[in-house]
Amino acid sequence: MKRTGIYLIGYVVLILGVLAALWKMGVLARIGAIWTLIGIVILIGFGIMIAVSHGGAKENIEINRK
């Protein structure tokens, strides 16, 4: 698995941990389900953007033809 995929999996685990903490504190009950889902979608989109931007530089391979 490439580093981008591992980064994205780690980011999803982070989001799940934050959501569990907010649920345990009762914050999610006050916010509501729709706003929680909107926040999750935004965070996952942000994580994908960061993962792709840190995916590494693409290098061109130069082939010498004779």
FENQUIDA-V540765 format. One record per backbone hydrogen bond with DSSP energy under -0.5 kcal/mol. CO is the residue of the C=O (numbers start at 1). NH is the residue of the N-H. Records with the same first field share a line. If there is no record, write none. Layout:
# FENQUIDA-V540765
CO=NH  NH
This chain:
# FENQUIDA-V540765
2=6
3=7
4=8
5=9
6=10
7=11
8=12
9=13
10=14
11=15
12=16
13=17
14=18
15=19
16=20
17=21
18=22
19=23
20=24
21=25
22=26  27  28
23=26
26=30
27=30  31
28=32
32=36
33=37
34=38
35=39
36=40
37=41
38=42
39=43
40=44
41=45
42=46
43=47
44=48
45=49
46=50
47=51
48=52
49=53
50=54
52=55
60=62
61=63
62=64
63=65
